Amino acid sequence: MKLPRTKREFALFVTIVSILSVNIIAPLITCFETGFSFHTWGQTLQVLPFIWLVVVLFVLITNSPASKVTDQILAKNDSFNARMIINCLINVLMMSVFLTVIGSWIGTRHISWSPIIQFFNKWPRNFAVSFLVEVALAQPFARFILFKKHQLQDKRVEAAVD
């Protein structure tokens, strides 16, 4: 009930998660980096569409490998929650590695060695913020939307059968 059943639902799920994630994670990480201010927040808003496109691209790239790794780590009879948390952990792990560098390039509008050189100083914080937002806010909200959508669809099917 909480998983996408079709490609359209997968697109809806990715859209919800990515919009929430980008609008929360990018400003938080930027503010941790440069200080909390309306100016910093405004600067972040200007690059969010570009970051969102990159996030969607990386979600599509990492989804299949993350599912395969999740299947290797967990047994077939492990709980739904265990699967969701491990899959989220692996997705965020993979994405945060790339986005720590690429997100910095997009945010500063400048490609440099700085994010690569400072990677091991910044990545743990970026990973922690991203994982917390994903596991506590973005994915549960998107799964709730899918759950409600499936409930409505199932009621319509039951009503049509009766």
trRosetta pair geometry for C-beta under 8 A, 3 or more apart (Angstrom, degrees):
i j d omega theta_ij theta_ji phi_ij phi_ji
1 146 7.5 144 149 122 53 90
1 147 5.1 54 142 -124 99 76
1 150 4.9 -171 -151 90 72 152
1 151 7.4 48 -159 -54 119 76
2 80 7.5 97 52 171 125 137
2 143 4.1 26 -172 -170 107 102
2 144 7.7 1 -128 -63 101 30
2 146 5.7 104 -154 86 41 116
2 147 5.0 -6 -92 -67 75 98
2 150 7.9 -105 -63 14 32 143
3 143 7.7 -7 -69 -127 43 93
3 146 6.9 -171 43 138 5 153
4 7 7.9 65 157 -104 127 13
4 9 3.7 165 -146 112 85 101
4 10 4.0 124 143 -71 165 62
4 12 7.3 158 -109 54 111 91
4 13 4.9 -101 -58 -11 117 139
4 146 6.4 -98 -76 -124 55 142
5 9 5.4 58 38 28 65 156
5 150 7.3 119 -22 -98 129 111
6 9 4.8 99 51 8 74 100
6 10 7.0 -128 101 -4 42 86
7 10 5.4 -49 -147 34 36 115
7 11 6.4 40 151 -21 65 102
8 11 5.6 -51 -151 35 33 113
8 12 6.5 35 148 -19 64 103
9 12 5.3 -48 -146 35 37 115
9 13 6.2 42 152 -22 66 103
9 146 6.3 84 -170 -124 113 108
9 149 7.4 173 -121 103 109 149
10 13 5.6 -51 -147 36 32 114
10 14 6.3 30 154 -16 65 106
11 14 5.9 -53 -143 39 30 109
11 15 6.2 34 155 -23 63 108
12 15 5.7 -56 -147 36 28 114
12 16 6.4 26 157 -17 64 106
12 142 7.9 157 127 -157 76 98
12 145 7.4 -136 147 119 115 127
12 146 7.4 141 100 -83 120 89
12 149 7.9 62 118 -44 160 169
13 16 6.1 -57 -149 36 27 107
13 17 6.2 18 159 -10 65 112
13 142 5.0 94 -147 169 69 126
13 143 7.9 44 -131 -73 108 53
13 146 6.2 9 -84 -60 102 129
14 17 6.0 -59 -140 44 28 106
14 18 5.7 22 164 -16 66 115
14 56 6.5 88 157 -134 116 85
14 59 5.5 145 -143 124 110 149
14 60 7.6 39 -139 -63 154 79
15 18 6.2 -59 -137 40 21 105
15 19 6.2 18 165 -16 61 111
16 19 6.3 -62 -147 37 23 105
16 20 6.3 15 161 -10 62 112
16 138 7.4 153 129 -170 79 78
16 141 6.7 -147 160 108 120 97
16 142 4.0 150 95 -104 129 99
16 145 6.0 -167 -101 33 166 153
17 20 6.1 -64 -149 43 26 107
17 21 5.8 23 159 -19 65 116
17 59 7.6 134 92 -120 121 149
17 134 7.4 41 -163 -133 108 82
17 138 4.6 86 -143 159 68 111
17 139 5.9 29 -113 -82 117 60
17 142 4.8 -37 -57 -37 85 154
18 21 5.7 -57 -138 41 28 111
18 22 5.9 23 166 -16 66 110
18 52 6.1 101 152 -155 109 82
18 55 5.1 150 -147 114 104 120
18 56 5.3 30 -132 -76 166 79
18 59 6.3 -94 -77 -25 115 151
19 22 6.3 -55 -139 39 24 105
19 23 6.2 13 164 -9 60 116
19 52 7.0 27 -97 -132 56 125
20 23 6.2 -71 -147 44 23 104
20 24 6.2 2 164 -3 65 116
20 133 7.6 -180 134 166 94 106
20 137 6.4 -157 160 129 130 104
20 138 4.1 168 94 -113 126 90
20 141 6.4 133 -80 62 167 141
20 142 7.5 -138 14 -46 138 100
21 24 6.3 -74 -146 45 23 97
21 25 5.2 0 176 -1 70 122
21 55 6.6 177 93 -172 122 151
21 130 7.4 42 -161 -146 110 79
21 133 5.9 123 -125 123 71 125
21 134 6.4 23 -104 -83 117 79
21 138 4.8 15 -60 -92 84 161
22 25 6.5 -51 -110 47 21 97
22 26 5.4 13 -170 -10 60 122
22 48 5.8 117 150 -160 113 91
22 51 5.5 152 -147 109 113 107
22 52 4.6 -2 -99 -88 176 80
22 55 5.5 -142 -73 5 110 159
23 26 7.2 -21 -93 37 13 103
23 27 7.1 3 178 -1 42 115
23 48 6.7 45 -90 -149 64 140
24 27 6.9 -78 -160 43 20 99
24 28 6.2 12 159 -16 62 119
24 133 5.1 166 105 -141 130 137
24 137 6.8 37 6 91 175 154
24 138 7.4 -147 32 -58 135 107
25 28 5.8 -66 -147 40 27 111
25 29 6.1 19 164 -14 68 110
25 129 6.0 130 -137 129 82 106
25 130 5.3 46 -132 -100 138 71
25 133 5.2 -139 -69 38 93 163
26 29 6.2 -57 -142 39 26 105
26 30 6.1 25 160 -17 62 112
26 44 5.7 155 132 -171 99 114
26 47 7.7 -148 177 90 141 96
26 48 6.1 161 77 -106 156 82
26 51 5.3 88 -95 124 146 166
26 103 6.9 -146 -115 -161 91 123
26 107 7.4 -178 -163 -86 101 117
27 30 5.6 -59 -143 41 30 112
27 31 6.0 28 160 -18 67 109
27 40 7.9 116 -155 127 77 91
27 41 5.6 33 -146 -127 119 77
27 44 4.6 134 -98 116 71 160
27 45 7.7 23 -82 -57 112 69
28 31 5.9 -59 -146 39 26 107
28 32 6.3 27 155 -18 64 106
28 129 5.5 -177 112 -167 131 137
28 133 7.6 -178 22 -59 152 135
29 32 5.7 -53 -147 36 32 112
29 33 6.2 33 152 -22 64 109
29 103 7.4 29 94 132 150 142
29 125 7.4 134 -126 122 87 101
29 126 5.6 42 -121 -112 132 83
29 129 5.8 173 -71 77 88 158
30 33 5.5 -60 -151 37 30 114
30 34 6.1 -22 170 22 69 108
30 40 5.9 170 134 171 106 103
30 41 7.9 144 92 -92 125 41
30 43 7.4 -163 173 87 145 101
30 44 4.6 -177 46 -87 165 124
30 107 6.2 -165 -99 -148 111 141
31 34 6.8 -74 -126 57 26 74
31 35 6.7 -62 -163 109 62 20
31 36 4.5 45 -170 -91 118 67
31 37 7.7 171 -127 17 93 53
31 40 5.5 120 -97 120 70 140
31 41 7.0 14 -73 -70 113 78
31 44 7.8 -51 -41 -37 80 148
32 125 6.4 -162 137 159 153 137
32 129 7.4 -137 -10 -64 151 150
33 122 7.7 25 -99 -129 106 119
34 40 5.2 174 89 -118 116 127
35 40 6.2 -178 80 -45 67 150
36 40 6.7 -122 -139 53 22 140
36 41 8.0 32 -159 -45 61 102
37 40 4.7 99 56 5 82 100
37 41 6.9 -148 94 -3 44 87
38 41 5.4 -54 -145 41 36 114
38 42 6.0 40 154 -22 68 106
39 42 5.7 -54 -147 36 28 112
39 43 6.4 30 154 -19 63 105
40 43 5.7 -54 -149 35 31 112
40 44 6.4 32 152 -21 64 106
41 44 5.7 -54 -151 34 31 114
41 45 6.6 37 150 -25 64 102
42 45 5.6 -48 -150 28 34 115
42 46 7.1 39 152 -25 61 99
43 46 5.9 -51 -162 23 35 115
43 47 7.5 9 153 -1 64 104
44 47 6.5 -74 -158 44 36 95
44 48 6.6 59 148 -54 70 94
44 107 7.1 -11 -114 -133 71 103
45 48 5.6 -29 -148 -8 36 122
47 50 5.3 -55 -171 43 71 113
47 51 5.8 70 133 -23 87 104
47 106 5.5 142 178 146 126 93
47 107 5.6 167 84 -107 162 48
47 109 7.3 -138 -94 -58 129 91
48 51 5.5 -58 -140 42 35 110
48 52 5.9 42 159 -28 69 104
49 52 5.6 -51 -145 32 30 116
49 53 6.7 33 155 -20 62 100
50 53 5.9 -49 -153 30 33 111
50 54 6.7 28 151 -13 63 105
50 106 5.1 -173 115 -159 120 124
51 54 5.7 -58 -152 40 35 110
51 55 6.2 38 150 -23 68 106
51 103 6.0 52 -128 -128 110 86
51 106 5.4 156 -76 110 79 151
51 107 7.4 36 -72 -63 124 81
52 55 5.6 -53 -145 35 31 113
52 56 6.4 32 156 -18 65 103
53 56 5.9 -54 -150 35 30 110
53 57 6.4 32 152 -19 63 107
54 57 5.6 -54 -150 37 33 115
54 58 6.3 27 155 -14 66 107
54 99 7.1 137 125 -108 119 92
54 102 6.0 -166 -176 134 149 130
54 103 7.3 -174 92 -80 145 68
54 106 6.6 -133 -5 -50 150 153
55 58 5.9 -60 -147 41 30 106
55 59 6.3 36 152 -25 66 103
55 95 7.3 52 -139 -165 71 131
55 99 7.1 37 -93 -100 78 136
56 59 5.6 -48 -146 30 32 114
56 60 6.6 30 155 -16 63 104
57 60 6.0 -60 -156 37 29 109
57 61 6.4 24 150 -16 66 110
58 61 5.3 -53 -140 40 38 112
58 62 5.7 18 166 -7 72 113
58 94 7.7 -180 176 119 105 95
58 95 4.9 113 139 -123 131 94
58 98 6.0 -173 -119 77 138 141
58 99 6.8 -108 10 -55 173 103
59 62 6.4 -65 -135 47 23 95
59 63 6.0 42 162 -50 62 103
59 91 7.4 30 -128 -166 68 121
59 95 7.2 14 -74 -91 57 137
60 63 6.1 -35 -140 4 23 118
61 65 8.0 -5 145 11 63 114
62 65 5.9 -69 -154 52 51 104
62 66 5.3 50 154 -27 84 114
62 91 5.5 123 124 -137 124 71
62 94 4.4 160 -133 99 133 139
62 95 5.7 -110 5 -58 163 86
63 66 6.0 -63 -146 37 22 110
63 67 6.4 21 158 -19 62 108
63 91 7.1 21 -96 -110 50 115
64 67 5.8 -55 -148 34 30 111
64 68 6.5 29 156 -18 64 105
65 68 5.6 -56 -148 37 35 112
65 69 6.3 32 156 -17 68 105
65 94 7.0 120 89 -94 123 164
66 69 5.8 -54 -146 39 31 109
66 70 6.2 37 153 -23 64 106
66 87 5.7 92 146 -159 108 72
66 90 4.3 152 -143 108 90 113
66 91 4.5 22 -118 -70 165 74
66 94 6.4 -123 -72 9 104 138
67 70 5.6 -52 -146 35 30 115
67 71 6.4 33 154 -20 64 105
67 87 6.5 20 -93 -128 56 114
68 71 5.7 -53 -150 35 31 112
68 72 6.6 30 151 -18 63 105
69 72 5.6 -55 -151 36 35 112
69 73 6.3 29 154 -18 68 108
69 90 5.1 170 85 -146 130 153
70 73 5.9 -60 -146 38 30 107
70 74 6.0 -9 170 14 69 113
70 83 6.3 79 171 -153 128 72
70 86 5.1 131 -129 113 93 109
70 87 4.5 -3 -83 -82 152 79
70 90 6.0 -135 -59 15 87 148
71 74 6.8 -68 -126 54 22 85
73 86 5.8 -159 88 -174 138 143
74 78 4.3 -89 -174 27 112 153
74 82 6.1 142 -123 129 136 114
74 83 6.1 -144 76 -92 171 72
74 86 5.9 168 -43 45 122 164
75 78 5.1 123 58 -32 74 95
78 82 4.5 -92 162 83 111 141
78 83 6.2 138 101 -52 106 84
79 82 4.5 101 59 4 82 101
79 83 7.0 -144 99 -4 47 86
80 83 5.7 -58 -153 36 32 112
80 84 6.3 28 153 -18 67 108
81 84 5.7 -55 -144 37 32 110
81 85 6.2 27 160 -16 67 108
82 85 6.1 -58 -144 39 27 106
82 86 6.1 20 161 -11 65 111
83 86 6.2 -61 -142 42 24 104
83 87 5.9 22 161 -16 64 114
84 87 5.9 -56 -140 41 25 109
84 88 6.1 27 158 -19 62 110
84 139 7.0 157 -180 149 111 140
84 143 7.7 4 -134 -75 146 153
85 88 5.7 -55 -145 38 28 111
85 89 6.2 33 153 -23 63 107
85 135 6.4 49 -125 -130 77 121
86 89 5.5 -51 -146 35 31 116
86 90 6.4 27 157 -15 65 105
87 90 6.0 -56 -148 38 30 107
87 91 6.2 30 155 -17 65 109
88 91 5.8 -56 -144 40 29 111
88 92 6.0 24 160 -14 66 110
88 131 7.2 114 138 -144 100 75
88 134 5.3 168 -169 132 114 122
88 135 5.3 130 127 -82 153 86
88 139 5.9 -83 -101 -27 130 165
89 92 6.1 -59 -143 41 23 106
89 93 6.1 29 155 -25 61 109
89 131 6.6 35 -113 -132 62 120
89 135 7.8 28 -62 -69 71 127
90 93 5.5 -51 -145 33 30 117
90 94 6.5 25 159 -14 64 105
91 94 6.1 -61 -152 39 27 104
91 95 6.0 14 159 -9 66 115
91 134 7.6 -170 87 -170 113 159
92 95 5.9 -59 -136 46 29 106
92 96 5.6 30 164 -24 67 112
92 127 6.6 113 143 -153 102 73
92 130 5.0 163 -157 122 111 111
92 131 4.6 134 127 -85 162 75
92 134 5.4 -147 -75 20 127 158
93 96 6.2 -57 -140 34 19 107
93 97 6.9 25 157 -25 56 103
93 127 6.7 35 -108 -139 54 119
94 97 6.1 -56 -161 23 30 112
94 98 7.2 11 154 -2 63 106
95 98 6.1 -66 -157 44 37 102
95 99 5.5 18 158 -8 75 120
95 130 7.3 -157 91 172 109 151
96 99 5.8 -61 -126 50 30 102
96 100 5.9 47 166 -38 66 99
96 123 6.5 113 142 -158 103 84
96 126 5.3 156 -161 119 107 102
96 127 4.3 114 141 -93 166 73
96 130 5.1 -169 -85 41 115 156
96 131 7.8 -40 -45 -41 145 86
97 100 6.4 -50 -156 16 19 112
97 101 7.9 -2 152 2 51 102
97 123 6.9 27 -108 -139 52 129
98 101 6.5 -74 -169 43 37 98
98 102 5.5 2 157 5 79 121
99 102 5.6 -62 -117 57 39 96
99 103 4.3 44 177 -27 78 116
99 126 7.2 -168 97 166 95 135
99 130 7.8 118 74 -89 138 151
100 103 6.5 -19 -97 37 10 109
100 104 6.7 11 159 -18 44 112
100 115 6.4 164 136 -178 72 110
100 119 6.0 96 121 -138 133 78
100 122 5.7 147 -162 106 113 108
100 123 4.7 -23 -100 -96 165 80
100 126 4.9 159 -97 61 96 164
100 127 8.0 -28 -62 -45 122 79
101 104 6.0 -65 -158 34 24 110
101 105 6.7 21 151 -17 63 106
101 115 4.4 141 -127 122 59 127
101 116 5.9 40 -118 -71 120 71
101 119 6.7 -13 -69 -99 96 107
102 105 5.5 -51 -151 34 37 114
102 106 6.4 34 153 -17 67 103
103 106 5.7 -54 -146 38 32 109
103 107 6.0 32 155 -19 66 111
103 126 7.9 158 57 -146 145 140
104 107 5.7 -56 -140 40 29 112
104 108 6.1 9 167 -1 66 111
104 114 7.3 -134 148 95 139 98
104 115 3.8 158 66 -85 151 135
104 122 7.8 52 -66 127 135 165
105 108 6.5 -66 -139 48 22 94
105 109 7.9 80 163 -94 53 9
105 110 6.8 -125 -148 80 62 38
105 111 5.0 23 -140 -97 120 64
105 112 7.5 176 -105 22 82 64
105 115 6.6 -91 -43 7 77 147
106 109 7.2 16 -176 -76 31 49
108 112 7.5 -46 95 14 146 114
112 115 7.2 113 76 4 79 81
113 116 5.3 -68 -165 49 60 112
113 117 5.4 59 140 -27 90 108
114 117 5.8 -56 -138 38 27 109
114 118 5.9 1 170 5 66 115
115 118 6.2 -66 -133 55 26 95
115 119 6.4 65 154 -75 60 76
115 122 7.2 -70 -146 50 72 151
116 119 5.6 -10 -156 -39 31 116
118 121 4.9 -59 -172 46 77 116
118 122 5.4 56 132 -13 97 113
119 122 6.4 -78 -144 46 23 95
119 123 5.4 24 172 -31 69 117
120 123 6.2 -34 -111 26 28 114
120 124 7.7 34 -175 -18 51 97
122 125 6.1 -69 -164 44 46 106
122 126 5.8 39 150 -20 81 115
123 126 5.5 -61 -141 42 33 112
123 127 5.9 35 162 -22 70 106
124 127 5.8 -54 -144 37 28 111
124 128 6.3 27 158 -19 64 108
125 128 5.8 -57 -147 37 29 110
125 129 6.3 26 158 -15 66 107
126 129 6.0 -56 -145 39 28 108
126 130 6.0 26 158 -17 64 113
127 130 5.8 -61 -145 41 26 110
127 131 6.0 23 161 -18 66 111
128 131 6.0 -55 -140 38 25 107
128 132 6.2 25 160 -18 61 110
129 132 6.0 -60 -149 38 26 110
129 133 6.4 21 157 -14 64 109
130 133 6.0 -60 -148 39 27 107
130 134 6.1 23 157 -17 65 112
131 134 5.8 -58 -143 40 29 110
131 135 5.8 10 167 -6 68 114
132 135 6.5 -62 -133 45 21 97
132 136 5.6 -11 177 11 62 123
133 136 6.7 -70 -125 52 16 91
133 137 5.3 -44 -164 41 58 118
133 138 5.8 45 145 -13 82 110
134 137 7.4 -35 -69 53 6 74
134 138 5.2 -43 -121 50 45 116
134 139 5.4 42 175 -15 69 110
135 139 6.5 -10 -106 38 29 124
135 140 7.8 51 166 -27 36 100
136 140 6.9 -35 176 6 22 128
137 140 6.7 -92 -157 42 8 101
137 141 6.1 0 168 -15 56 117
138 141 6.1 -66 -151 36 21 109
138 142 6.4 14 159 -13 63 110
139 142 5.7 -55 -142 40 34 109
139 143 6.0 33 159 -18 68 107
140 143 5.7 -57 -143 40 31 111
140 144 6.2 37 155 -25 65 104
141 144 5.6 -52 -150 32 30 114
141 145 6.7 33 151 -19 63 102
142 145 5.6 -49 -151 33 35 113
142 146 6.6 33 151 -15 65 104
143 146 5.6 -52 -148 39 35 112
143 147 6.2 43 150 -25 66 104
144 147 5.5 -50 -146 33 31 116
144 148 6.5 29 155 -15 64 104
145 148 6.0 -56 -150 38 29 108
145 149 6.3 32 151 -21 64 108
146 149 5.4 -54 -145 37 32 115
146 150 6.2 31 156 -18 67 106
147 150 5.9 -57 -148 37 27 109
147 151 6.4 31 152 -22 63 105
148 151 5.5 -50 -147 33 33 115
148 152 6.5 33 154 -17 64 103
149 152 5.9 -56 -154 36 30 110
149 153 6.4 29 150 -17 64 108
150 153 5.5 -52 -144 38 34 113
150 154 6.1 35 157 -20 67 106
151 154 5.8 -56 -145 37 28 110
151 155 6.4 29 155 -20 63 105
152 155 5.8 -54 -149 34 31 111
152 156 6.5 32 153 -19 64 105
153 156 5.7 -56 -153 34 32 112
153 157 6.5 31 151 -18 66 105
154 157 5.6 -51 -147 36 34 112
154 158 6.3 35 153 -18 66 105
155 158 5.7 -54 -146 39 32 111
155 159 6.2 32 154 -19 65 107
156 159 5.7 -55 -145 38 30 111
156 160 6.3 30 154 -20 64 107
157 160 5.7 -55 -147 36 30 111
157 161 6.4 30 154 -20 64 107
158 161 5.7 -55 -147 35 31 111
158 162 6.4 25 156 -16 66 106
159 162 5.9 -55 -144 38 31 106
